Amino acid sequence: MKTRIREILKTTGKLPVDVATLADEADLYNAGLTSFGTVELMMALEEAFEVEFPDNMMNRRNFASIAAIESAIRTIQSEHV
């Protein structure tokens, strides 16, 4: 899943750094992720993983790192099984 998240982040996040160089726990906002980039990333993640982020999960914390994104997606998926 992290590989797919990285691919999506690379194409939608518009980060000024190479996504491949970021650790799973690296702060994506410190790496250059903007609020606009977060919205584009969220929409691409929803499409790729066939999930919908509920309002209570649309916060900076859930998009702060690749590991946080993975955790958020797994939470959504487990709630809709």
Biopython code that builds the backbone (N, CA, C, O; Angstrom):
import numpy as np
from Bio.PDB.StructureBuilder import StructureBuilder

atoms = [
    (1, "MET", "N", (0.822, -1.197, 0.000)),
    (1, "MET", "CA", (0.000, 0.000, 0.000)),
    (1, "MET", "C", (0.868, 1.264, 0.000)),
    (1, "MET", "O", (0.541, 2.245, -0.668)),
    (2, "LYS", "N", (1.970, 1.235, 0.748)),
    (2, "LYS", "CA", (2.825, 2.425, 0.807)),
    (2, "LYS", "C", (3.403, 2.768, -0.559)),
    (2, "LYS", "O", (3.575, 3.943, -0.886)),
    (3, "THR", "N", (3.702, 1.751, -1.355)),
    (3, "THR", "CA", (4.233, 2.002, -2.698)),
    (3, "THR", "C", (3.204, 2.751, -3.531)),
    (3, "THR", "O", (3.543, 3.708, -4.227)),
    (4, "ARG", "N", (1.959, 2.323, -3.463)),
    (4, "ARG", "CA", (0.879, 2.986, -4.215)),
    (4, "ARG", "C", (0.669, 4.408, -3.703)),
    (4, "ARG", "O", (0.464, 5.325, -4.498)),
    (5, "ILE", "N", (0.717, 4.602, -2.386)),
    (5, "ILE", "CA", (0.576, 5.945, -1.815)),
    (5, "ILE", "C", (1.696, 6.843, -2.325)),
    (5, "ILE", "O", (1.453, 7.994, -2.688)),
    (6, "ARG", "N", (2.908, 6.328, -2.355)),
    (6, "ARG", "CA", (4.045, 7.109, -2.865)),
    (6, "ARG", "C", (3.836, 7.494, -4.330)),
    (6, "ARG", "O", (4.115, 8.626, -4.725)),
    (7, "GLU", "N", (3.346, 6.550, -5.133)),
    (7, "GLU", "CA", (3.089, 6.843, -6.556)),
    (7, "GLU", "C", (2.065, 7.970, -6.688)),
    (7, "GLU", "O", (2.247, 8.891, -7.484)),
    (8, "ILE", "N", (1.005, 7.893, -5.914)),
    (8, "ILE", "CA", (-0.045, 8.914, -5.967)),
    (8, "ILE", "C", (0.501, 10.246, -5.470)),
    (8, "ILE", "O", (0.235, 11.289, -6.067)),
    (9, "LEU", "N", (1.259, 10.217, -4.384)),
    (9, "LEU", "CA", (1.851, 11.434, -3.835)),
    (9, "LEU", "C", (2.783, 12.088, -4.847)),
    (9, "LEU", "O", (2.819, 13.312, -4.972)),
    (10, "LYS", "N", (3.531, 11.267, -5.563)),
    (10, "LYS", "CA", (4.468, 11.788, -6.565)),
    (10, "LYS", "C", (3.733, 12.531, -7.674)),
    (10, "LYS", "O", (4.207, 13.563, -8.150)),
    (11, "THR", "N", (2.577, 12.014, -8.089)),
    (11, "THR", "CA", (1.861, 12.631, -9.208)),
    (11, "THR", "C", (0.913, 13.754, -8.782)),
    (11, "THR", "O", (0.601, 14.630, -9.588)),
    (12, "THR", "N", (0.451, 13.742, -7.528)),
    (12, "THR", "CA", (-0.528, 14.756, -7.129)),
    (12, "THR", "C", (-0.037, 15.730, -6.074)),
    (12, "THR", "O", (-0.567, 16.835, -5.958)),
    (13, "GLY", "N", (0.967, 15.337, -5.303)),
    (13, "GLY", "CA", (1.401, 16.164, -4.179)),
    (13, "GLY", "C", (2.200, 17.393, -4.559)),
    (13, "GLY", "O", (2.294, 18.343, -3.782)),
    (14, "LYS", "N", (2.777, 17.380, -5.753)),
    (14, "LYS", "CA", (3.591, 18.499, -6.238)),
    (14, "LYS", "C", (4.683, 18.903, -5.242)),
    (14, "LYS", "O", (4.928, 20.086, -5.006)),
    (15, "LEU", "N", (5.326, 17.890, -4.668)),
    (15, "LEU", "CA", (6.387, 18.174, -3.704)),
    (15, "LEU", "C", (7.665, 18.584, -4.417)),
    (15, "LEU", "O", (7.966, 18.067, -5.493)),
    (16, "PRO", "N", (8.426, 19.511, -3.829)),
    (16, "PRO", "CA", (9.687, 19.930, -4.438)),
    (16, "PRO", "C", (10.827, 18.940, -4.193)),
    (16, "PRO", "O", (11.955, 19.164, -4.633)),
    (17, "VAL", "N", (10.530, 17.855, -3.494)),
    (17, "VAL", "CA", (11.541, 16.823, -3.234)),
    (17, "VAL", "C", (11.092, 15.509, -3.859)),
    (17, "VAL", "O", (9.908, 15.324, -4.141)),
    (18, "ASP", "N", (12.027, 14.606, -4.073)),
    (18, "ASP", "CA", (11.712, 13.292, -4.622)),
    (18, "ASP", "C", (11.032, 12.465, -3.536)),
    (18, "ASP", "O", (11.602, 12.241, -2.468)),
    (19, "VAL", "N", (9.825, 12.016, -3.812)),
    (19, "VAL", "CA", (9.046, 11.239, -2.850)),
    (19, "VAL", "C", (9.810, 9.986, -2.419)),
    (19, "VAL", "O", (9.681, 9.547, -1.276)),
    (20, "ALA", "N", (10.587, 9.420, -3.307)),
    (20, "ALA", "CA", (11.349, 8.205, -2.998)),
    (20, "ALA", "C", (12.369, 8.431, -1.884)),
    (20, "ALA", "O", (12.781, 7.477, -1.223)),
    (21, "THR", "N", (12.778, 9.673, -1.668)),
    (21, "THR", "CA", (13.781, 9.971, -0.640)),
    (21, "THR", "C", (13.152, 10.171, 0.741)),
    (21, "THR", "O", (13.872, 10.284, 1.733)),
    (22, "LEU", "N", (11.842, 10.216, 0.815)),
    (22, "LEU", "CA", (11.164, 10.473, 2.086)),
    (22, "LEU", "C", (10.932, 9.187, 2.874)),
    (22, "LEU", "O", (10.510, 8.174, 2.318)),
    (23, "ALA", "N", (11.209, 9.241, 4.153)),
    (23, "ALA", "CA", (10.898, 8.119, 5.042)),
    (23, "ALA", "C", (9.383, 8.044, 5.208)),
    (23, "ALA", "O", (8.680, 9.034, 5.005)),
    (24, "ASP", "N", (8.888, 6.871, 5.577)),
    (24, "ASP", "CA", (7.446, 6.699, 5.765)),
    (24, "ASP", "C", (6.882, 7.664, 6.801)),
    (24, "ASP", "O", (5.726, 8.076, 6.705)),
    (25, "GLU", "N", (7.690, 8.022, 7.785)),
    (25, "GLU", "CA", (7.245, 8.911, 8.868)),
    (25, "GLU", "C", (7.584, 10.380, 8.608)),
    (25, "GLU", "O", (7.262, 11.237, 9.432)),
    (26, "ALA", "N", (8.223, 10.684, 7.484)),
    (26, "ALA", "CA", (8.624, 12.068, 7.197)),
    (26, "ALA", "C", (7.405, 12.973, 7.103)),
    (26, "ALA", "O", (6.370, 12.583, 6.563)),
    (27, "ASP", "N", (7.535, 14.184, 7.633)),
    (27, "ASP", "CA", (6.447, 15.160, 7.610)),
    (27, "ASP", "C", (6.289, 15.701, 6.185)),
    (27, "ASP", "O", (7.163, 16.402, 5.674)),
    (28, "LEU", "N", (5.172, 15.366, 5.561)),
    (28, "LEU", "CA", (4.942, 15.777, 4.169)),
    (28, "LEU", "C", (4.755, 17.278, 4.043)),
    (28, "LEU", "O", (5.067, 17.851, 2.999)),
    (29, "TYR", "N", (4.249, 17.925, 5.088)),
    (29, "TYR", "CA", (4.075, 19.376, 5.039)),
    (29, "TYR", "C", (5.427, 20.074, 5.100)),
    (29, "TYR", "O", (5.631, 21.082, 4.423)),
    (30, "ASN", "N", (6.349, 19.555, 5.897)),
    (30, "ASN", "CA", (7.714, 20.098, 5.917)),
    (30, "ASN", "C", (8.411, 19.854, 4.582)),
    (30, "ASN", "O", (9.307, 20.603, 4.192)),
    (31, "ALA", "N", (7.987, 18.790, 3.881)),
    (31, "ALA", "CA", (8.570, 18.457, 2.574)),
    (31, "ALA", "C", (7.953, 19.290, 1.448)),
    (31, "ALA", "O", (8.395, 19.203, 0.302)),
    (32, "GLY", "N", (6.937, 20.094, 1.767)),
    (32, "GLY", "CA", (6.371, 20.991, 0.758)),
    (32, "GLY", "C", (4.929, 20.740, 0.367)),
    (32, "GLY", "O", (4.421, 21.404, -0.536)),
    (33, "LEU", "N", (4.246, 19.794, 1.024)),
    (33, "LEU", "CA", (2.838, 19.547, 0.693)),
    (33, "LEU", "C", (1.999, 20.751, 1.125)),
    (33, "LEU", "O", (2.100, 21.219, 2.259)),
    (34, "THR", "N", (1.180, 21.236, 0.212)),
    (34, "THR", "CA", (0.319, 22.393, 0.495)),
    (34, "THR", "C", (-1.110, 21.933, 0.753)),
    (34, "THR", "O", (-1.442, 20.765, 0.557)),
    (35, "SER", "N", (-1.957, 22.873, 1.198)),
    (35, "SER", "CA", (-3.359, 22.493, 1.403)),
    (35, "SER", "C", (-4.012, 22.095, 0.090)),
    (35, "SER", "O", (-4.801, 21.151, 0.055)),
    (36, "PHE", "N", (-3.697, 22.794, -0.981)),
    (36, "PHE", "CA", (-4.243, 22.421, -2.287)),
    (36, "PHE", "C", (-3.746, 21.031, -2.695)),
    (36, "PHE", "O", (-4.514, 20.213, -3.200)),
    (37, "GLY", "N", (-2.463, 20.774, -2.472)),
    (37, "GLY", "CA", (-1.899, 19.468, -2.770)),
    (37, "GLY", "C", (-2.549, 18.366, -1.948)),
    (37, "GLY", "O", (-2.732, 17.245, -2.423)),
    (38, "THR", "N", (-2.899, 18.701, -0.699)),
    (38, "THR", "CA", (-3.565, 17.732, 0.168)),
    (38, "THR", "C", (-4.928, 17.349, -0.390)),
    (38, "THR", "O", (-5.302, 16.176, -0.371)),
    (39, "VAL", "N", (-5.666, 18.326, -0.884)),
    (39, "VAL", "CA", (-6.993, 18.053, -1.453)),
    (39, "VAL", "C", (-6.856, 17.166, -2.688)),
    (39, "VAL", "O", (-7.596, 16.193, -2.837)),
    (40, "GLU", "N", (-5.916, 17.495, -3.572)),
    (40, "GLU", "CA", (-5.698, 16.669, -4.766)),
    (40, "GLU", "C", (-5.259, 15.254, -4.380)),
    (40, "GLU", "O", (-5.707, 14.270, -4.968)),
    (41, "LEU", "N", (-4.383, 15.170, -3.390)),
    (41, "LEU", "CA", (-3.914, 13.872, -2.905)),
    (41, "LEU", "C", (-5.081, 13.060, -2.350)),
    (41, "LEU", "O", (-5.219, 11.878, -2.662)),
    (42, "MET", "N", (-5.912, 13.684, -1.538)),
    (42, "MET", "CA", (-7.050, 12.990, -0.943)),
    (42, "MET", "C", (-7.984, 12.442, -2.021)),
    (42, "MET", "O", (-8.422, 11.295, -1.937)),
    (43, "MET", "N", (-8.285, 13.247, -3.022)),
    (43, "MET", "CA", (-9.185, 12.788, -4.087)),
    (43, "MET", "C", (-8.569, 11.617, -4.857)),
    (43, "MET", "O", (-9.269, 10.666, -5.203)),
    (44, "ALA", "N", (-7.288, 11.682, -5.122)),
    (44, "ALA", "CA", (-6.618, 10.596, -5.842)),
    (44, "ALA", "C", (-6.571, 9.330, -4.988)),
    (44, "ALA", "O", (-6.737, 8.226, -5.507)),
    (45, "LEU", "N", (-6.349, 9.482, -3.694)),
    (45, "LEU", "CA", (-6.340, 8.326, -2.797)),
    (45, "LEU", "C", (-7.718, 7.671, -2.735)),
    (45, "LEU", "O", (-7.837, 6.446, -2.754)),
    (46, "GLU", "N", (-8.759, 8.506, -2.661)),
    (46, "GLU", "CA", (-10.121, 7.973, -2.617)),
    (46, "GLU", "C", (-10.419, 7.150, -3.861)),
    (46, "GLU", "O", (-11.023, 6.081, -3.775)),
    (47, "GLU", "N", (-9.999, 7.641, -5.002)),
    (47, "GLU", "CA", (-10.235, 6.919, -6.254)),
    (47, "GLU", "C", (-9.408, 5.634, -6.315)),
    (47, "GLU", "O", (-9.924, 4.578, -6.681)),
    (48, "ALA", "N", (-8.144, 5.725, -5.960)),
    (48, "ALA", "CA", (-7.246, 4.570, -6.065)),
    (48, "ALA", "C", (-7.618, 3.442, -5.109)),
    (48, "ALA", "O", (-7.531, 2.266, -5.461)),
    (49, "PHE", "N", (-8.031, 3.807, -3.900)),
    (49, "PHE", "CA", (-8.316, 2.791, -2.890)),
    (49, "PHE", "C", (-9.812, 2.552, -2.683)),
    (49, "PHE", "O", (-10.218, 1.783, -1.812)),
    (50, "GLU", "N", (-10.623, 3.227, -3.502)),
    (50, "GLU", "CA", (-12.079, 3.085, -3.441)),
    (50, "GLU", "C", (-12.604, 3.291, -2.017)),
    (50, "GLU", "O", (-13.350, 2.473, -1.477)),
    (51, "VAL", "N", (-12.186, 4.411, -1.437)),
    (51, "VAL", "CA", (-12.636, 4.797, -0.100)),
    (51, "VAL", "C", (-13.109, 6.241, -0.166)),
    (51, "VAL", "O", (-12.890, 6.936, -1.158)),
    (52, "GLU", "N", (-13.759, 6.679, 0.904)),
    (52, "GLU", "CA", (-14.143, 8.082, 1.027)),
    (52, "GLU", "C", (-13.749, 8.546, 2.420)),
    (52, "GLU", "O", (-14.178, 7.978, 3.425)),
    (53, "PHE", "N", (-12.931, 9.579, 2.466)),
    (53, "PHE", "CA", (-12.515, 10.094, 3.760)),
    (53, "PHE", "C", (-13.699, 10.796, 4.417)),
    (53, "PHE", "O", (-14.240, 11.749, 3.857)),
    (54, "PRO", "N", (-14.110, 10.330, 5.609)),
    (54, "PRO", "CA", (-15.199, 11.015, 6.305)),
    (54, "PRO", "C", (-14.720, 12.375, 6.809)),
    (54, "PRO", "O", (-13.519, 12.601, 6.964)),
    (55, "ASP", "N", (-15.651, 13.259, 7.058)),
    (55, "ASP", "CA", (-15.302, 14.621, 7.500)),
    (55, "ASP", "C", (-14.354, 14.619, 8.693)),
    (55, "ASP", "O", (-13.423, 15.422, 8.749)),
    (56, "ASN", "N", (-14.588, 13.717, 9.648)),
    (56, "ASN", "CA", (-13.764, 13.727, 10.860)),
    (56, "ASN", "C", (-12.326, 13.253, 10.610)),
    (56, "ASN", "O", (-11.476, 13.372, 11.492)),
    (57, "MET", "N", (-12.053, 12.724, 9.424)),
    (57, "MET", "CA", (-10.689, 12.292, 9.099)),
    (57, "MET", "C", (-9.986, 13.249, 8.137)),
    (57, "MET", "O", (-8.837, 13.022, 7.758)),
    (58, "MET", "N", (-10.670, 14.301, 7.750)),
    (58, "MET", "CA", (-10.065, 15.282, 6.845)),
    (58, "MET", "C", (-9.329, 16.319, 7.676)),
    (58, "MET", "O", (-9.799, 17.438, 7.881)),
    (59, "ASN", "N", (-8.155, 15.909, 8.148)),
    (59, "ASN", "CA", (-7.346, 16.818, 8.937)),
    (59, "ASN", "C", (-5.876, 16.621, 8.600)),
    (59, "ASN", "O", (-5.477, 15.622, 8.003)),
    (60, "ARG", "N", (-5.108, 17.584, 8.994)),
    (60, "ARG", "CA", (-3.681, 17.599, 8.670)),
    (60, "ARG", "C", (-2.971, 16.344, 9.190)),
    (60, "ARG", "O", (-2.089, 15.811, 8.516)),
    (61, "ARG", "N", (-3.341, 15.877, 10.362)),
    (61, "ARG", "CA", (-2.690, 14.728, 10.996)),
    (61, "ARG", "C", (-2.760, 13.472, 10.105)),
    (61, "ARG", "O", (-1.783, 12.729, 10.015)),
    (62, "ASN", "N", (-3.905, 13.233, 9.449)),
    (62, "ASN", "CA", (-4.073, 12.035, 8.626)),
    (62, "ASN", "C", (-3.324, 12.085, 7.304)),
    (62, "ASN", "O", (-3.208, 11.071, 6.616)),
    (63, "PHE", "N", (-2.815, 13.255, 6.947)),
    (63, "PHE", "CA", (-2.067, 13.402, 5.690)),
    (63, "PHE", "C", (-0.634, 13.866, 5.947)),
    (63, "PHE", "O", (0.066, 14.281, 5.023)),
    (64, "ALA", "N", (-0.203, 13.794, 7.202)),
    (64, "ALA", "CA", (1.104, 14.330, 7.593)),
    (64, "ALA", "C", (2.281, 13.483, 7.121)),
    (64, "ALA", "O", (3.393, 13.991, 6.972)),
    (65, "SER", "N", (2.042, 12.196, 6.887)),
    (65, "SER", "CA", (3.134, 11.313, 6.447)),
    (65, "SER", "C", (2.543, 10.151, 5.657)),
    (65, "SER", "O", (1.332, 9.927, 5.665)),
    (66, "ILE", "N", (3.398, 9.434, 4.992)),
    (66, "ILE", "CA", (2.954, 8.260, 4.244)),
    (66, "ILE", "C", (2.378, 7.229, 5.209)),
    (66, "ILE", "O", (1.366, 6.595, 4.911)),
    (67, "ALA", "N", (3.017, 7.062, 6.360)),
    (67, "ALA", "CA", (2.521, 6.115, 7.359)),
    (67, "ALA", "C", (1.144, 6.542, 7.873)),
    (67, "ALA", "O", (0.276, 5.694, 8.077)),
    (68, "ALA", "N", (0.934, 7.845, 8.083)),
    (68, "ALA", "CA", (-0.361, 8.340, 8.562)),
    (68, "ALA", "C", (-1.451, 8.122, 7.522)),
    (68, "ALA", "O", (-2.579, 7.768, 7.863)),
    (69, "ILE", "N", (-1.117, 8.332, 6.265)),
    (69, "ILE", "CA", (-2.075, 8.109, 5.176)),
    (69, "ILE", "C", (-2.465, 6.639, 5.123)),
    (69, "ILE", "O", (-3.644, 6.306, 5.005)),
    (70, "GLU", "N", (-1.467, 5.763, 5.209)),
    (70, "GLU", "CA", (-1.744, 4.330, 5.184)),
    (70, "GLU", "C", (-2.661, 3.941, 6.341)),
    (70, "GLU", "O", (-3.618, 3.190, 6.153)),
    (71, "SER", "N", (-2.374, 4.443, 7.518)),
    (71, "SER", "CA", (-3.191, 4.141, 8.695)),
    (71, "SER", "C", (-4.628, 4.624, 8.506)),
    (71, "SER", "O", (-5.576, 3.913, 8.839)),
    (72, "ALA", "N", (-4.785, 5.836, 7.969)),
    (72, "ALA", "CA", (-6.126, 6.392, 7.739)),
    (72, "ALA", "C", (-6.906, 5.537, 6.743)),
    (72, "ALA", "O", (-8.083, 5.247, 6.961)),
    (73, "ILE", "N", (-6.266, 5.137, 5.666)),
    (73, "ILE", "CA", (-6.936, 4.318, 4.649)),
    (73, "ILE", "C", (-7.331, 2.966, 5.238)),
    (73, "ILE", "O", (-8.441, 2.485, 5.012)),
    (74, "ARG", "N", (-6.417, 2.357, 5.994)),
    (74, "ARG", "CA", (-6.732, 1.063, 6.620)),
    (74, "ARG", "C", (-7.902, 1.195, 7.600)),
    (74, "ARG", "O", (-8.736, 0.294, 7.690)),
    (75, "THR", "N", (-7.968, 2.293, 8.323)),
    (75, "THR", "CA", (-9.076, 2.537, 9.252)),
    (75, "THR", "C", (-10.399, 2.616, 8.492)),
    (75, "THR", "O", (-11.388, 1.995, 8.881)),
    (76, "ILE", "N", (-10.404, 3.383, 7.411)),
    (76, "ILE", "CA", (-11.623, 3.521, 6.599)),
    (76, "ILE", "C", (-12.027, 2.158, 6.029)),
    (76, "ILE", "O", (-13.196, 1.777, 6.081)),
    (77, "GLN", "N", (-11.052, 1.434, 5.489)),
    (77, "GLN", "CA", (-11.361, 0.126, 4.905)),
    (77, "GLN", "C", (-11.909, -0.845, 5.949)),
    (77, "GLN", "O", (-12.819, -1.617, 5.649)),
    (78, "SER", "N", (-11.378, -0.819, 7.151)),
    (78, "SER", "CA", (-11.827, -1.754, 8.181)),
    (78, "SER", "C", (-13.234, -1.410, 8.674)),
    (78, "SER", "O", (-13.963, -2.286, 9.139)),
    (79, "GLU", "N", (-13.606, -0.153, 8.571)),
    (79, "GLU", "CA", (-14.941, 0.273, 8.990)),
    (79, "GLU", "C", (-16.003, -0.078, 7.956)),
    (79, "GLU", "O", (-17.196, -0.078, 8.260)),
    (80, "HIS", "N", (-15.570, -0.376, 6.735)),
    (80, "HIS", "CA", (-16.528, -0.648, 5.652)),
    (80, "HIS", "C", (-16.408, -2.078, 5.138)),
    (80, "HIS", "O", (-16.607, -2.340, 3.952)),
    (81, "VAL", "N", (-16.087, -2.980, 6.023)),
    (81, "VAL", "CA", (-15.980, -4.393, 5.619)),
    (81, "VAL", "C", (-17.298, -5.083, 5.874)),
    (81, "VAL", "O", (-17.432, -6.278, 5.607)),
]
sb = StructureBuilder()
sb.init_structure("model")
sb.init_model(0)
sb.init_chain("A")
sb.init_seg("    ")
for serial, (resi, resn, name, xyz) in enumerate(atoms, 1):
    if name == "N":
        sb.init_residue(resn, " ", resi, " ")
    sb.init_atom(name, np.array(xyz, "f"), 0.0, 1.0, " ", f" {name:<3s}", serial, name[0])
structure = sb.get_structure()
